[in-house]
Amino acid sequence: MLLCPLAFLGAFCYTTVRPTASLYARQLGLSYAQVGVLGFAMGLMQTLSAMPFGRLSDRIGKASMILMALSGMSISCALFPLAGDYRALLAISILLGLSGGGWWPSIASAFGAAAPSRRRGFAMGLYSASFGSAYAIGPFLGGLAINLSGYPAAFALCLVAGASGAALSAFMRGGERRMERRGHMASGGLGDIRSLGASCAGGYANGVLMGFLFTIFPVYLKALGFWEGQIGAIVMAFGIARTATFLKAGGLADRHGRSRIAALGLAIAAIASAAIGLSGGGIGVWPSSILLGLAMGLIFPSLTAMAAGGGSGFRMGVFETAVGVGLFSGPLVGGYLADALAPEAPLYFCALVALASLAAVSALSKLRM
């Protein structure tokens, strides 16, 4: 249970400092393109470092890797308000991205290692709900801190969260060392290649959908005539539905099969994505967005439980790399399709990706659909 507050604190730090850094960069006078490069650098470093840092966590221990990652995040939070130009912000963004590359596979594999195989889906539901709640309230509290006291207060809030998580991970290192002496530590490696391939196929679709939802989707809604408050409410409704489904999805995955629940989520995601595109900006956007949130809530805990195996950080690093590629390619392809074809074309692209991933998960898991 100590992993739940740890997952919350690390995710709170990472997901709050990223938008805060972007807003701070704009205040310093950076262009939109430069702000985009900062975000690209963070995401690229996180994706490229996920596998090597996942492998390293298998060798030095999950708690040690988490401590290093959270220390890097905390240093980034302390340095951002001291940066005064583009080069300094870019260097700090690279450090933050590398820290994220060490953080996400290590904390996920720690949950996988802490739970018995029959309860791994439930453990991943706890993990998903822990970081999902941080996604929900972190950026809001960061924005509130900016409004009340300025950017230094927001960065300080992130620093407190990261440093608290680092302190908790340092405390957990002692327990991890005792487990290692008793021979209870999970070994690294790729394990079952088929289940890893299935989880990566679904993970890519998850990344494409999340990348679209937090980049192209708000712009699409704006073009349809929704005002900012409505857009925020729609995205919030999606987030609430996703987070509320996380815990239930983990238990369902343990009882009915992780690949089955992931496949069900991918099928619903394909339907919901197409439904949003077909709604044409009408009232159907709301229920379709909520349905998509429910689908994403089914997908992620099931996939992470499949990827975790016996708690291998390397496996989780491979999985996080697949998710990261989706986060990059989804907005890139979706933006091009919107310009070249129609504003709703990215939604149909997301539906096709979900269906393709569903087919891959079904084939690799030998599901009878």
LOPA-488274 format. One record per residue: residue in one letter; z negated, y negated, x negated of N, C-alpha, C in turn. Coordinates in steps of 0.02 Angstrom, whole numbers, padded with zeros to 5 digits, always signed. Layout:
AZYXZYXZYX;...
! end
This chain:
M+00000+00061-00041+00000+00000+00000+00000-00063-00042;L-00020-00057-00106-00017-00116-00150+00056-00138-00161;L+00103-00092-00154+00172-00110-00165+00199-00157-00111;C+00170-00155-00050+00195-00198+00004+00183-00272-00011;P+00121-00294-00028+00114-00364-00047+00152-00382-00110;L+00159-00334-00156+00198-00347-00217+00271-00360-00200;A+00300-00319-00155+00369-00329-00134+00377-00396-00099;F+00328-00414-00058+00332-00478-00023+00330-00537-00071;L+00284-00535-00119+00276-00591-00165+00338-00601-00209;G+00365-00546-00236+00424-00552-00277+00485-00576-00238;A+00494-00548-00178+00551-00569-00137+00542-00642-00114;F+00481-00661-00099+00467-00731-00079+00488-00778-00135;C+00468-00762-00196+00485-00804-00253+00560-00808-00262;Y+00594-00751-00262+00665-00749-00278+00707-00781-00223;T+00692-00766-00160+00734-00791-00106+00719-00864-00088;T+00663-00890-00111+00647-00960-00098+00671-01005-00154;V+00667-00982-00215+00687-01025-00271+00762-01034-00274;R+00801-00985-00250+00874-00991-00253+00901-01049-00211;P+00886-01054-00146+00910-01112-00109+00877-01177-00132;T+00814-01173-00154+00781-01234-00179+00817-01260-00241;A+00838-01215-00285+00874-01236-00345+00941-01268-00328;S+00975-01241-00277+01040-01269-00257+01031-01340-00229;L+00981-01349-00187+00969-01415-00159+00948-01465-00214;Y+00908-01441-00261+00887-01483-00317+00946-01504-00360;A+00992-01456-00370+01052-01471-00410+01094-01526-00376;R+01100-01522-00310+01138-01574-00274+01104-01642-00281;Q+01037-01642-00279+01001-01706-00285+01013-01736-00354;L+01022-01694-00405+01035-01719-00473+01107-01744-00481;G+01149-01733-00429+01217-01758-00432+01269-01707-00448;L+01252-01643-00451+01302-01591-00465+01350-01584-00406;S+01412-01567-00420+01462-01557-00368+01450-01491-00332;Y+01484-01483-00275+01479-01419-00239+01505-01361-00282;A+01557-01374-00320+01584-01322-00364+01533-01302-00417;Q+01498-01350-00445+01448-01334-00495+01389-01295-00464;V+01370-01315-00404+01317-01277-00369+01340-01206-00356;G+01404-01198-00338+01432-01132-00329+01431-01090-00392;V+01444-01122-00448+01442-01086-00512+01371-01063-00527;L+01321-01103-00511+01252-01083-00521+01236-01021-00480;G+01256-01021-00416+01244-00963-00374+01283-00902-00399;F+01345-00913-00422+01385-00858-00449+01352-00829-00511;A+01325-00872-00555+01293-00848-00616+01231-00806-00600;M+01191-00828-00551+01133-00789-00531+01153-00720-00506;G+01201-00719-00459+01222-00656-00430+01256-00610-00480;L+01297-00638-00523+01332-00597-00573+01282-00565-00621;M+01235-00604-00646+01186-00577-00693+01143-00523-00659;Q+01126-00534-00596+01086-00484-00560+01125-00419-00553;T+01190-00424-00536+01230-00364-00527+01242-00327-00593;L+01258-00363-00646+01272-00331-00710+01211-00300-00742;S+01152-00328-00728+01092-00303-00762+01055-00250-00722;A+01075-00237-00659+01038-00191-00617+01035-00121-00646;M+01091-00094-00669+01091-00026-00696+01053-00020-00762;P+01066-00064-00812+01028-00056-00874+00953-00068-00864;F+00934-00114-00822+00863-00126-00811+00833-00070-00770;G+00872-00041-00724+00847+00017-00687+00833+00075-00734;R+00879+00086-00781+00869+00138-00832+00807+00124-00874;L+00799+00060-00893+00741+00041-00934+00676+00053-00897;S+00676+00041-00831+00615+00051-00792+00594+00125-00792;D+00643+00171-00796+00626+00242-00801+00592+00259-00867;R+00607+00221-00918+00579+00235-00984+00512+00202-00997;I+00505+00139-00975+00443+00103-00990+00395+00101-00931;G+00418+00124-00872+00376+00123-00813+00396+00068-00765;K+00392+00083-00700+00412+00034-00649+00369-00029-00652;A+00303-00020-00658+00258-00078-00658+00272-00124-00717;S+00287-00095-00775+00302-00137-00834+00366-00176-00823;M+00418-00144-00794+00480-00179-00782+00471-00233-00729;I+00433-00218-00677+00419-00268-00625+00382-00327-00654;L+00334-00313-00699+00296-00367-00731+00343-00412-00772;M+00389-00382-00809+00437-00421-00848+00482-00463-00802;A+00505-00432-00747+00550-00468-00702+00515-00526-00668;L+00454-00515-00644+00417-00568-00611+00397-00623-00660;S+00384-00604-00721+00369-00655-00772+00431-00699-00784;G+00491-00667-00785+00552-00706-00792+00564-00752-00733;M+00551-00728-00673+00557-00771-00614+00509-00830-00618;S+00447-00816-00637+00397-00869-00640+00416-00922-00691;I+00441-00900-00748+00464-00948-00800+00521-00990-00773;S+00567-00960-00736+00622-00997-00706+00596-01050-00657;C+00548-01031-00616+00520-01079-00568+00487-01138-00603;A+00455-01124-00660+00422-01177-00698+00472-01223-00733;L+00531-01195-00752+00580-01233-00790+00627-01274-00746;F+00641-01252-00685+00690-01286-00642+00674-01361-00633;P+00611-01379-00615+00598-01451-00604+00601-01492-00668;L+00602-01458-00726+00606-01495-00790+00679-01505-00812;A+00726-01468-00780+00796-01473-00799+00826-01538-00772;G+00868-01569-00813+00897-01633-00791+00973-01634-00793;D+01005-01579-00812+01078-01579-00814+01105-01510-00797;Y+01171-01506-00793+01205-01446-00772+01193-01387-00819;R+01198-01399-00884+01190-01345-00933+01121-01314-00929;A+01070-01356-00922+01002-01330-00918+00993-01288-00854;L+01019-01312-00798+01014-01275-00736+01052-01209-00740;L+01108-01209-00774+01147-01148-00780+01109-01096-00822;A+01078-01118-00876+01040-01072-00918+00981-01042-00879;I+00947-01083-00840+00890-01058-00801+00914-01012-00746;S+00972-01027-00717+01000-00984-00664+01017-00915-00692;I+01042-00913-00753+01056-00848-00785+00992-00808-00795;L+00939-00842-00817+00874-00809-00825+00849-00782-00758;L+00856-00822-00706+00834-00800-00640+00874-00739-00616;G+00940-00740-00628+00982-00684-00608+00963-00620-00645;L+00951-00626-00710+00929-00568-00749+00862-00541-00723;S+00818-00586-00705+00753-00565-00677+00763-00527-00612;G+00809-00551-00570+00823-00515-00508+00852-00446-00521;G+00894-00440-00574+00921-00375-00593+00868-00325-00613;G+00813-00349-00642+00758-00305-00659+00712-00292-00600;W+00707-00340-00555+00660-00336-00500+00682-00287-00445;W+00742-00295-00417+00761-00258-00357+00764-00183-00367;P+00797-00157-00419+00796-00083-00425+00727-00055-00443;S+00688-00094-00479+00622-00068-00500+00573-00065-00441;I+00571-00116-00399+00524-00115-00344+00546-00063-00292;A+00612-00056-00281+00635-00006-00233+00620+00065-00258;S+00633+00078-00321+00619+00145-00348+00544+00159-00351;A+00503+00107-00358+00430+00116-00357+00408+00142-00289;F+00437+00114-00235+00421+00140-00168+00444+00212-00162;G+00504+00228-00188+00528+00297-00184+00485+00346-00222;A+00459+00324-00280+00417+00368-00320+00348+00378-00290;A+00325+00328-00251+00257+00331-00224+00251+00375-00163;A+00308+00391-00131+00307+00428-00068+00332+00500-00078;P+00303+00548-00042+00332+00615-00043+00401+00615-00010;S+00441+00664-00026+00510+00665-00003+00515+00660+00073;R+00471+00695+00109+00476+00696+00182+00459+00629+00213;R+00427+00584+00175+00407+00518+00201+00443+00462+00166;R+00495+00477+00129+00528+00425+00090+00563+00373+00134;G+00589+00395+00190+00620+00347+00236+00570+00298+00262;F+00510+00322+00280+00457+00277+00304+00437+00228+00249;A+00433+00253+00187+00415+00210+00131+00467+00155+00121;M+00531+00173+00128+00583+00123+00121+00585+00076+00180;G+00561+00098+00238+00553+00052+00294+00500+00000+00279;L+00444+00022+00248+00392-00025+00227+00419-00074+00176;Y+00457-00048+00128+00488-00091+00077+00534-00142+00109;S+00577-00120+00153+00625-00165+00185+00590-00218+00227;A+00538-00197+00264+00501-00245+00305+00463-00296+00261;S+00439-00274+00204+00402-00318+00159+00446-00373+00132;F+00505-00354+00105+00548-00407+00078+00585-00444+00134;G+00596-00410+00191+00629-00444+00247+00587-00500+00275;S+00520-00491+00278+00477-00544+00302+00477-00603+00254;A+00484-00589+00189+00489-00643+00139+00554-00682+00149;Y+00609-00647+00163+00672-00680+00178+00664-00727+00238;A+00624-00705+00288+00618-00743+00350+00579-00807+00341;I+00524-00805+00303+00480-00864+00300+00485-00903+00235;G+00509-00871+00182+00511-00904+00117+00552-00968+00116;P+00617-00965+00133+00657-01026+00132+00630-01080+00179;F+00601-01060+00236+00572-01109+00282+00514-01147+00249;L+00468-01108+00217+00411-01141+00184+00433-01182+00124;G+00485-01159+00089+00512-01198+00034+00540-01265+00058;G+00578-01263+00113+00605-01325+00140+00550-01371+00165;L+00498-01342+00195+00441-01382+00218+00406-01416+00159;A+00398-01379+00104+00366-01408+00045+00407-01465+00017;I+00473-01459+00018+00516-01513-00005+00507-01575+00038;N+00506-01566+00103+00499-01622+00149+00432-01657+00143;L+00380-01618+00129+00312-01646+00126+00296-01677+00058;S+00316-01642+00004+00294-01665-00062+00348-01668-00115;G+00409-01648-00099+00463-01652-00147+00478-01584-00180;Y+00528-01584-00223+00551-01523-00255+00498-01491-00301;P+00459-01529-00339+00409-01496-00380+00361-01452-00341;A+00343-01474-00279+00298-01434-00238+00330-01368-00218;A+00395-01371-00201+00430-01309-00182+00434-01261-00240;F+00451-01286-00299+00454-01243-00357+00385-01215-00375;A+00333-01256-00365+00264-01233-00377+00245-01177-00330;L+00268-01182-00267+00255-01129-00219+00286-01064-00242;C+00348-01067-00265+00382-01008-00291+00346-00981-00353;L+00323-01026-00396+00288-01005-00457+00224-00968-00440;V+00186-00993-00391+00124-00960-00371+00138-00889-00345;A+00191-00882-00305+00208-00816-00279+00228-00769-00335;G+00271-00792-00381+00293-00749-00436+00236-00731-00482;A+00193-00779-00499+00137-00766-00544+00087-00719-00511;S+00076-00726-00446+00029-00681-00411+00056-00610-00412;G+00122-00603-00400+00152-00537-00404+00147-00507-00474;A+00157-00549-00525+00152-00525-00594+00081-00500-00609;A+00031-00537-00584-00038-00516-00594-00052-00450-00560;L-00025-00441-00499-00035-00378-00463+00000-00320-00499;S+00060-00332-00525+00095-00279-00560+00060-00261-00625;A+00028-00310-00658-00010-00295-00719-00070-00250-00702;F-00101-00263-00645-00156-00220-00623-00133-00149-00609;M-00072-00143-00581-00046-00077-00563-00024-00036-00623;R-00013-00069-00679+00010-00032-00738-00040+00021-00760;G-00105+00007-00751-00156+00057-00770-00149+00121-00730;G-00138+00114-00664-00129+00173-00622-00066+00211-00639;E-00014+00174-00656+00048+00207-00674+00040+00247-00739;R+00003+00220-00786-00009+00256-00849-00049+00319-00837;R-00096+00317-00791-00135+00378-00776-00090+00431-00745;M-00045+00409-00701+00003+00456-00671+00048+00487-00724;E+00068+00446-00772+00112+00471-00825+00076+00524-00867;R+00011+00512-00882-00027+00560-00922-00035+00626-00884;R-00039+00622-00817-00047+00683-00777+00019+00717-00761;G+00074+00687-00783+00139+00717-00772+00168+00706-00703;H+00146+00652-00668+00170+00640-00600+00224+00586-00597;M+00247+00562-00653+00297+00509-00653+00366+00539-00637;A+00404+00503-00597+00472+00526-00581+00517+00518-00642;S+00561+00568-00651+00608+00564-00706+00668+00522-00686;G+00701+00492-00737+00760+00452-00723+00821+00497-00716;G+00879+00466-00712+00941+00503-00706+00974+00490-00639;L+01034+00519-00631+01074+00508-00570+01057+00557-00515;G+01032+00616-00532+01014+00665-00480+01075+00688-00441;D+01066+00696-00375+01120+00720-00331+01174+00667-00326;I+01233+00681-00353+01287+00633-00355+01315+00619-00286;R+01317+00670-00243+01346+00660-00176+01304+00611-00135;S+01238+00621-00135+01196+00576-00097+01197+00505-00126;L+01202+00500-00193+01207+00435-00224+01272+00401-00206;G+01327+00440-00206+01392+00412-00186+01392+00388-00114;A+01360+00427-00070+01356+00407+00001+01316+00343+00008;S+01259+00339-00028+01218+00278-00023+01255+00218-00050;C+01293+00227-00104+01331+00171-00133+01387+00148-00087;A+01420+00195-00053+01473+00177-00005+01443+00135+00051;G+01387+00156+00077+01353+00116+00129+01325+00052+00101;G+01300+00054+00039+01273-00005+00008+01325-00059-00002;Y+01386-00039-00019+01440-00088-00026+01453-00123+00041;A+01456-00084+00095+01467-00113+00161+01409-00160+00179;N+01348-00139+00163+01290-00182+00176+01297-00249+00138;G+01320-00246+00075+01329-00306+00036+01384-00351+00065;V+01440-00321+00086+01495-00360+00116+01470-00396+00178;L+01435-00360+00221+01411-00390+00284+01360-00446+00270;M+01313-00434+00224+01263-00485+00210+01295-00546+00176;G+01343-00533+00130+01377-00588+00097+01414-00631+00147;F+01447-00599+00195+01483-00637+00247+01436-00676+00291;L+01381-00644+00312+01336-00675+00360+01303-00738+00332;F+01291-00740+00268+01255-00797+00239+01301-00846+00204;T+01366-00836+00209+01413-00884+00179+01466-00906+00228;I+01509-00860+00250+01566-00876+00294+01544-00884+00367;F+01498-00844+00390+01479-00843+00461+01454-00911+00486;P+01409-00945+00450+01388-01012+00475+01446-01061+00480;V+01493-01058+00432+01551-01102+00434+01596-01084+00494;Y+01603-01020+00508+01643-00997+00565+01612-01024+00630;L+01546-01018+00637+01513-01043+00697+01520-01118+00704;K+01517-01153+00649+01525-01226+00650+01595-01244+00675;A+01645-01207+00653+01714-01221+00674+01723-01207+00749;L+01682-01163+00777+01687-01147+00848+01650-01198+00892;G+01616-01246+00860+01583-01298+00898+01508-01292+00903;F+01478-01243+00870+01405-01237+00870+01376-01290+00825;W+01320-01320+00845+01287-01368+00802+01235-01333+00758;E+01210-01369+00709+01170-01337+00656+01109-01300+00683;G+01076-01329+00733+01017-01296+00761+01035-01230+00794;Q+01092-01227+00829+01114-01165+00859+01132-01113+00806;I+01165-01136+00753+01184-01090+00699+01122-01059+00667;G+01073-01102+00653+01010-01077+00624+00976-01027+00670;A+00978-01041+00736+00945-00996+00784+00981-00929+00787;I+01048-00929+00784+01086-00867+00785+01071-00825+00723;V+01071-00857+00665+01056-00821+00603+00983-00795+00604;M+00937-00836+00632+00868-00814+00637+00861-00754+00683;A+00898-00755+00740+00896-00699+00786+00920-00635+00752;F+00973-00641+00712+00997-00584+00673+00942-00559+00627;G+00910-00606+00590+00859-00587+00542+00799-00554+00575;I+00777-00579+00633+00720-00550+00668+00737-00479+00691;A+00797-00471+00718+00817-00404+00741+00820-00355+00683;R+00846-00377+00626+00851-00333+00568+00782-00314+00543;T+00738-00363+00533+00672-00349+00506+00631-00306+00554;A+00637-00318+00619+00598-00279+00668+00619-00207+00670;T+00682-00193+00651+00708-00124+00652+00690-00085+00590;F+00673-00119+00536+00663-00085+00471+00612-00028+00475;L+00552-00042+00502+00500+00009+00502+00519+00069+00545;K+00546+00057+00603+00565+00112+00648+00621+00153+00617;A+00668+00119+00583+00725+00154+00553+00703+00204+00500;G+00653+00186+00460+00630+00232+00408+00603+00297+00437;G+00562+00292+00490+00536+00352+00522+00591+00394+00554;L+00640+00360+00586+00696+00396+00616+00736+00433+00562;A+00744+00401+00504+00781+00432+00450+00746+00495+00425;D+00679+00494+00421+00642+00552+00400+00649+00610+00449;R+00651+00594+00514+00654+00646+00566+00724+00672+00578;H+00773+00629+00578+00840+00648+00600+00891+00650+00544;G+00871+00632+00484+00918+00633+00427+00938+00562+00408;R+00931+00547+00343+00945+00479+00320+01019+00461+00327;S+01062+00508+00310+01133+00494+00314+01155+00485+00387;R+01123+00520+00434+01141+00513+00504+01122+00443+00530;I+01063+00419+00512+01041+00353+00536+01083+00299+00503;A+01099+00308+00438+01142+00260+00405+01211+00258+00437;A+01239+00317+00453+01304+00320+00485+01302+00287+00554;L+01249+00299+00592+01241+00266+00657+01241+00191+00650;G+01203+00166+00600+01200+00094+00589+01268+00065+00570;L+01306+00101+00528+01372+00077+00508+01419+00075+00568;A+01415+00125+00612+01458+00126+00671+01442+00066+00717;I+01377+00053+00727+01357-00004+00769+01377-00069+00736;A+01371-00073+00670+01390-00134+00634+01465-00149+00643;A+01506-00097+00641+01578-00106+00651+01592-00133+00721;I+01558-00105+00771+01568-00127+00840+01545-00200+00849;A+01485-00215+00821+01457-00282+00828+01499-00335+00793;S+01525-00319+00733+01567-00366+00697+01630-00382+00736;A+01663-00330+00762+01724-00341+00802+01707-00380+00865;A+01650-00366+00896+01631-00400+00958+01621-00475+00946;I+01591-00493+00889+01583-00564+00874+01651-00598+00868;G+01698-00564+00835+01765-00593+00828+01800-00600+00895;L+01791-00550+00939+01824-00551+01004+01792-00600+01053;S+01729-00620+01039+01694-00665+01085+01725-00734+01088;G+01759-00754+01035+01792-00819+01035+01744-00878+01038;G+01683-00868+01016+01635-00922+01016+01597-00930+01081;G+01606-00883+01127+01570-00886+01190+01499-00861+01184;I+01469-00850+01242+01399-00829+01243+01390-00759+01212;G+01444-00722+01205+01440-00655+01176+01420-00654+01103;V+01424-00713+01070+01403-00717+00999+01330-00697+00992;W+01288-00718+01038+01216-00706+01033+01199-00631+01035;P+01217-00595+01088+01199-00523+01089+01234-00484+01034;S+01295-00503+01016+01331-00467+00963+01296-00477+00896;S+01271-00538+00883+01235-00551+00821+01169-00513+00818;I+01135-00509+00874+01072-00470+00877+01087-00396+00867;L+01141-00372+00898+01161-00302+00889+01177-00288+00815;L+01210-00335+00782+01224-00327+00711+01160-00324+00670;G+01111-00365+00689+01046-00363+00655+01012-00295+00663;L+01015-00267+00723+00986-00200+00734+01022-00148+00692;A+01089-00154+00687+01127-00107+00647+01108-00111+00573;M+01102-00172+00548+01084-00181+00478+01013-00156+00465;G+00970-00162+00515+00902-00135+00508+00901-00060+00503;L+00949-00026+00535+00955+00047+00529+00984+00067+00461;I+01030+00027+00436+01068+00047+00377+01026+00046+00313;F+00993-00011+00300+00964-00020+00234+00908+00028+00216;P+00857+00038+00258+00804+00086+00238+00831+00157+00228;S+00879+00177+00269+00908+00244+00263+00945+00252+00197;L+00984+00200+00180+01022+00203+00118+00977+00203+00057;T+00926+00160+00057+00881+00157-00001+00842+00221-00009;A+00824+00253+00047+00790+00318+00042+00836+00370+00011;M+00901+00368+00029+00950+00413-00002+00958+00399-00076;A+00961+00335-00094+00973+00315-00163+00912+00327-00207;A+00853+00322-00179+00792+00325-00220+00783+00393-00253;G+00806+00446-00219+00796+00512-00248+00722+00524-00261;G+00705+00542-00322+00635+00553-00340+00603+00491-00368;G+00632+00432-00357+00604+00371-00383+00638+00348-00447;S+00701+00368-00457+00737+00350-00518+00760+00277-00515;G+00739+00239-00564+00761+00169-00568+00835+00164-00584;F+00862+00212-00621+00933+00210-00638+00975+00220-00575;R+00956+00268-00532+00992+00277-00469+00990+00214-00427;M+00931+00183-00424+00926+00121-00385+00966+00066-00416;G+00973+00066-00482+01014+00016-00516+01088+00024-00497;V+01111+00087-00493+01180+00101-00472+01190+00077-00400;F+01142+00092-00357+01146+00071-00287+01147-00005-00281;E+01103-00040-00317+01100-00113-00314+01165-00143-00341;T+01197-00110-00389+01261-00134-00414+01314-00131-00360;A+01315-00076-00321+01363-00070-00266+01351-00124-00214;V+01287-00137-00199+01271-00190-00151+01294-00258-00178;G+01282-00270-00243+01301-00333-00274+01376-00345-00273;V+01415-00292-00285+01488-00298-00282+01510-00318-00211;G+01477-00290-00162+01492-00309-00093+01474-00381-00079;L+01418-00404-00105+01397-00473-00095+01447-00522-00125;F+01480-00502-00180+01530-00545-00211+01597-00542-00174;S+01621-00481-00162+01688-00473-00135+01694-00490-00062;G+01639-00480-00024+01642-00494+00048+01660-00567+00063;P+01622-00615+00037+01639-00685+00050+01706-00705+00020;L+01723-00677-00039+01786-00695-00071+01846-00674-00029;V+01847-00610-00009+01902-00585+00032+01901-00617+00101;G+01840-00623+00129+01835-00652+00196+01859-00724+00199;G+01843-00763+00149+01866-00832+00147+01941-00837+00142;Y+01972-00794+00101+02045-00793+00094+02078-00773+00161;L+02051-00722+00194+02080-00699+00257+02074-00753+00311;A+02018-00789+00311+02009-00843+00360+02062-00897+00351;D+02076-00915+00288+02127-00966+00275+02197-00941+00289;A+02211-00878+00271+02279-00852+00276+02297-00828+00346;L+02248-00802+00384+02263-00772+00449+02231-00810+00507;A+02166-00803+00514+02130-00835+00570+02056-00838+00552;P+02018-00885+00582+01947-00891+00567+01907-00827+00581;E+01930-00788+00632+01893-00727+00649+01914-00666+00608;A+01964-00674+00565+01989-00617+00525+01935-00586+00481;P+01890-00625+00450+01837-00593+00410+01793-00545+00449;L+01783-00559+00514+01742-00515+00554+01775-00447+00563;Y+01841-00447+00573+01877-00384+00579+01879-00348+00511;F+01881-00386+00457+01877-00356+00391+01809-00321+00382;C+01755-00354+00403+01689-00323+00399+01686-00259+00440;A+01717-00260+00499+01717-00200+00541+01754-00143+00507;L+01811-00158+00475+01849-00107+00440+01810-00079+00380;V+01776-00123+00343+01736-00100+00287+01680-00053+00311;A+01647-00072+00367+01594-00030+00394+01621+00038+00415;L+01681+00039+00445+01710+00103+00465+01729+00146+00405;A+01757+00114+00353+01775+00150+00293+01712+00179+00259;S+01659+00141+00257+01597+00165+00228+01567+00221+00270;L+01573+00215+00337+01551+00268+00381+01587+00333+00366;A+01653+00329+00355+01691+00389+00339+01669+00419+00272;A+01656+00375+00223+01634+00400+00157+01565+00432+00161;V+01518+00400+00197+01451+00428+00205+01455+00495+00241;S+01497+00499+00292+01503+00561+00330+01532+00617+00287;A+01583+00600+00248+01615+00651+00206+01568+00675+00150;L+01536+00629+00117+01493+00647+00061+01429+00682+00084;S+01407+00667+00145+01346+00698+00170+01361+00758+00214;K+01426+00772+00224+01448+00828+00264+01420+00825+00336;L+01425+00763+00365+01401+00754+00433+01453+00779+00483;R+01430+00802+00538+01473+00818+00595+01470+00761+00644;M+01524+00722+00648+01524+00663+00690+01552+00681+00759;
! end
